[in-house]
Amino acid sequence: MIKKIIPLLLPVAALVGGVVAGDMLHAPAAGTAEASQNHAAPDEHGEPAAAEDGHAAEEPVADSHAEPAEDAHGGDSQTAPADDSHGDEEHAAPGEAAWFTFPNQFFVPLMRQGDLRDVMILTLTLQTDGASLGPLGRKEHALRDALLRQLMIHANTGSFDGNFTADRNLVVLREDLLKAAQGVTDLPLTAVLIEDIARQPG
């Protein structure tokens, strides 16, 4: 009986052994294939190949703090200095003589018995030094008030009557104006220049 069963079991045993051997050989091959997918070979330039998920390697971010390019003339790209708009105030040396001219003329009414007869028109300039030009300009209103007040005194005392352009009359006028200006500032003032003087009918 056993002799009859053994020939029937041999094919079954051979089949089972072949299936088991095939599974054992298939498992290492599958593992090798996964390892080869995870470690992609570098391309011909020596750089890693792109990942399979479609996300390409990030490119380096450009440096936004680049050095300024040189201009067309080969010099450094720098901001040009602003134009100097202060005139003599910036160019006068501290120890040199300088002059501050009032931007507006002085108008002095000549009144007689309550009536406006004539108007004196003067252009005045103060002589100082280069270091005092800026501070002197900031005191323009106080200086103008003091000078105009002194001009009113001259007008009310008749100093502008007759030949007001005579040298002795202008010397007295300059001295009185200088004292008036020095009375409202400690800045150095050496002279008052009368640039223009005229009488206009009122």
ZADRENKE-240962 format. One record per residue (C-alpha): residue in three letters; residue number from 1; x, y, z. Coordinates in nm, 4 decimals. Layout:
ALA:NUM:X:Y:Z;
...
//
This chain:
MET:1:0.0000:0.0000:0.0000;
ILE:2:0.2762:0.2449:0.0961;
LYS:3:0.4615:0.1617:-0.2205;
LYS:4:0.1579:0.2777:-0.4180;
ILE:5:0.1223:0.6102:-0.2245;
ILE:6:0.4920:0.7173:-0.2469;
PRO:7:0.4864:0.7658:-0.6253;
LEU:8:0.1816:0.9909:-0.5836;
LEU:9:0.3472:1.2080:-0.3112;
LEU:10:0.6695:1.2717:-0.5004;
PRO:11:0.5172:1.5151:-0.7538;
VAL:12:0.3355:1.6985:-0.4736;
ALA:13:0.6568:1.7343:-0.2691;
ALA:14:0.8468:1.8562:-0.5760;
LEU:15:0.5803:2.1190:-0.6433;
VAL:16:0.5831:2.2459:-0.2849;
GLY:17:0.9633:2.2596:-0.2839;
GLY:18:0.9658:2.4614:-0.6065;
VAL:19:0.7173:2.7135:-0.4693;
VAL:20:0.9174:2.7623:-0.1488;
ALA:21:1.2442:2.8026:-0.3405;
GLY:22:1.0846:3.0572:-0.5744;
ASP:23:0.9623:3.2705:-0.2816;
MET:24:1.3066:3.2679:-0.1202;
LEU:25:1.4721:3.3849:-0.4434;
HIS:26:1.2094:3.6536:-0.5119;
ALA:27:1.2431:3.8273:-0.1736;
PRO:28:1.6146:3.9342:-0.2108;
ALA:29:1.5567:4.0480:-0.5680;
ALA:30:1.2696:4.2745:-0.4595;
GLY:31:1.4810:4.4224:-0.1782;
THR:32:1.7640:4.4993:-0.4193;
ALA:33:1.5258:4.6757:-0.6574;
GLU:34:1.3884:4.8996:-0.3769;
ALA:35:1.7398:4.9900:-0.2667;
SER:36:1.8321:5.0903:-0.6209;
GLN:37:1.5257:5.3159:-0.6417;
ASN:38:1.5999:5.4875:-0.3100;
HIS:39:1.9608:5.5661:-0.4083;
ALA:40:1.9361:5.7224:-0.7534;
ALA:41:2.2564:5.7211:-0.9475;
PRO:42:2.4216:6.0614:-1.0167;
ASP:43:2.3864:6.2028:-1.3646;
GLU:44:2.6737:6.2635:-1.6025;
HIS:45:2.7656:6.5927:-1.4262;
GLY:46:2.8083:6.4269:-1.0889;
GLU:47:2.4824:6.5708:-0.9454;
PRO:48:2.2103:6.3550:-0.7907;
ALA:49:1.9160:6.2749:-1.0124;
ALA:50:1.5821:6.4340:-0.9362;
ALA:51:1.3580:6.2495:-0.6885;
GLU:52:1.0739:6.0464:-0.8250;
ASP:53:0.8095:6.2634:-0.6538;
GLY:54:0.8669:6.5360:-0.9167;
HIS:55:1.0159:6.8002:-0.6809;
ALA:56:1.3304:6.9264:-0.8494;
ALA:57:1.6292:7.0286:-0.6432;
GLU:58:1.6019:7.3845:-0.5147;
GLU:59:1.8178:7.6369:-0.6939;
PRO:60:2.0380:7.8638:-0.4797;
VAL:61:1.8726:8.1956:-0.3879;
ALA:62:2.0356:8.4967:-0.5483;
ASP:63:2.2091:8.7282:-0.3070;
SER:64:1.9957:9.0410:-0.2786;
HIS:65:2.2773:9.2366:-0.1157;
ALA:66:2.4975:9.2627:-0.4204;
GLU:67:2.7689:9.5229:-0.4317;
PRO:68:2.6709:9.8430:-0.6177;
ALA:69:2.7847:9.8375:-0.9751;
GLU:70:3.0270:10.0950:-1.0999;
ASP:71:2.8864:10.3704:-1.3152;
ALA:72:2.9588:10.4151:-1.6835;
HIS:73:3.2678:10.6237:-1.6044;
GLY:74:3.4350:10.3529:-1.3963;
GLY:75:3.3782:10.5242:-1.0607;
ASP:76:3.1896:10.3913:-0.7647;
SER:77:2.8144:10.4319:-0.7714;
GLN:78:2.7720:10.6976:-0.5043;
THR:79:2.5176:10.9695:-0.4462;
ALA:80:2.6318:11.3014:-0.5857;
PRO:81:2.6652:11.5800:-0.3269;
ALA:82:2.3757:11.8218:-0.3089;
ASP:83:2.4172:12.1658:-0.4611;
ASP:84:2.5220:12.4369:-0.2199;
SER:85:2.2369:12.6889:-0.2111;
HIS:86:2.3512:12.9031:0.0838;
GLY:87:2.5764:13.1313:-0.1150;
ASP:88:2.8171:13.3431:0.0899;
GLU:89:2.7063:13.1871:0.4193;
GLU:90:2.8826:12.8611:0.3260;
HIS:91:3.1796:12.9952:0.1339;
ALA:92:3.2955:13.2713:0.3686;
ALA:93:3.5821:13.1644:0.5935;
PRO:94:3.5269:13.2197:0.9682;
GLY:95:3.8045:13.4793:0.9998;
GLU:96:3.7247:13.6697:0.6791;
ALA:97:3.4953:13.9677:0.6425;
ALA:98:3.1446:13.8865:0.5238;
TRP:99:2.8295:14.0794:0.4484;
PHE:100:2.4653:14.0158:0.5244;
THR:101:2.2265:14.2013:0.2936;
PHE:102:1.8640:14.2277:0.3990;
PRO:103:1.6510:14.0619:0.1314;
ASN:104:1.3893:14.3393:0.1395;
GLN:105:1.4331:14.7123:0.1212;
PHE:106:1.3452:14.9503:0.4041;
PHE:107:1.0552:15.1887:0.3429;
VAL:108:1.0488:15.4930:0.5723;
PRO:109:0.7501:15.7304:0.5506;
LEU:110:0.8248:16.1017:0.5832;
MET:111:0.5302:16.2509:0.7725;
ARG:112:0.4622:16.6236:0.8109;
GLN:113:0.1739:16.7393:1.0279;
GLY:114:0.0119:16.3990:1.0015;
ASP:115:0.0334:16.3801:0.6224;
LEU:116:0.2504:16.1440:0.4208;
ARG:117:0.4769:16.3583:0.2097;
ASP:118:0.7531:16.1299:0.0788;
VAL:119:0.8922:15.7784:0.1339;
MET:120:1.2591:15.6986:0.1850;
ILE:121:1.3719:15.3679:0.0295;
LEU:122:1.6986:15.2135:0.1502;
THR:123:1.8906:14.8911:0.0923;
LEU:124:2.1106:14.8053:0.3925;
THR:125:2.3922:14.5542:0.4448;
LEU:126:2.5657:14.4541:0.7689;
GLN:127:2.9391:14.3832:0.7735;
THR:128:3.0453:14.0941:0.9988;
ASP:129:3.2694:13.7845:0.9787;
GLY:130:3.2154:13.4520:0.8021;
ALA:131:3.1345:13.2599:1.1200;
SER:132:2.8513:13.4999:1.2117;
LEU:133:2.6611:13.5009:0.8829;
GLY:134:2.4357:13.2078:0.9724;
PRO:135:2.3433:13.3279:1.3240;
LEU:136:2.2998:13.6806:1.1900;
GLY:137:2.0474:13.5591:0.9336;
ARG:138:1.8455:13.3928:1.2114;
LYS:139:1.8212:13.7315:1.3895;
GLU:140:1.7081:13.9128:1.0762;
HIS:141:1.3678:14.0135:1.2149;
ALA:142:1.5071:14.1673:1.5355;
LEU:143:1.7765:14.3494:1.3395;
ARG:144:1.5294:14.4786:1.0858;
ASP:145:1.3008:14.6099:1.3590;
ALA:146:1.5873:14.7930:1.5324;
LEU:147:1.7122:14.9495:1.2088;
LEU:148:1.3665:15.0576:1.0973;
ARG:149:1.3028:15.2137:1.4374;
GLN:150:1.6231:15.4170:1.4038;
LEU:151:1.5278:15.5202:1.0499;
MET:152:1.1925:15.6436:1.1829;
ILE:153:1.3769:15.8601:1.4372;
HIS:154:1.5832:16.0144:1.1595;
ALA:155:1.2717:16.0778:0.9537;
ASN:156:1.0829:16.2413:1.2434;
THR:157:1.3773:16.4653:1.3377;
GLY:158:1.4170:16.6001:0.9848;
SER:159:1.7462:16.4208:0.9079;
PHE:160:1.6120:16.3235:0.5649;
ASP:161:1.5155:16.6806:0.4778;
GLY:162:1.7323:16.8871:0.2502;
ASN:163:2.0486:16.7293:0.1122;
PHE:164:2.0225:16.3896:0.2868;
THR:165:2.2947:16.2451:0.0566;
ALA:166:2.5630:16.4767:0.1927;
ASP:167:2.8557:16.2771:0.3277;
ARG:168:2.8324:16.4135:0.6822;
ASN:169:2.4621:16.3222:0.6951;
LEU:170:2.5274:15.9670:0.5724;
VAL:171:2.8129:15.9208:0.8236;
VAL:172:2.5790:16.0100:1.1102;
LEU:173:2.3100:15.7792:0.9678;
ARG:174:2.5524:15.4840:0.9398;
GLU:175:2.6804:15.5331:1.2954;
ASP:176:2.3294:15.5491:1.4404;
LEU:177:2.2193:15.2394:1.2456;
LEU:178:2.5271:15.0449:1.3621;
LYS:179:2.4556:15.1285:1.7266;
ALA:180:2.0932:15.0206:1.6821;
ALA:181:2.1949:14.6861:1.5294;
GLN:182:2.4584:14.6191:1.7969;
GLY:183:2.1945:14.6821:2.0614;
VAL:184:1.9975:14.3674:1.9687;
THR:185:2.2803:14.1166:1.9117;
ASP:186:2.6165:14.0209:2.0556;
LEU:187:2.7418:13.9088:1.7143;
PRO:188:3.0324:14.1098:1.5734;
LEU:189:2.9091:14.3975:1.3546;
THR:190:3.1680:14.6380:1.2183;
ALA:191:2.9667:14.8562:0.9821;
VAL:192:2.6308:14.9277:0.8208;
LEU:193:2.6514:14.9786:0.4458;
ILE:194:2.3905:15.1842:0.2632;
GLU:195:2.3623:15.0099:-0.0725;
ASP:196:2.0812:15.2282:-0.2096;
ILE:197:1.8958:15.5328:-0.0861;
ALA:198:1.6237:15.7300:-0.2586;
ARG:199:1.3261:15.9518:-0.1843;
GLN:200:0.9979:15.8724:-0.3545;
PRO:201:0.6998:16.1075:-0.3537;
GLY:202:0.4191:15.9768:-0.1339;
//
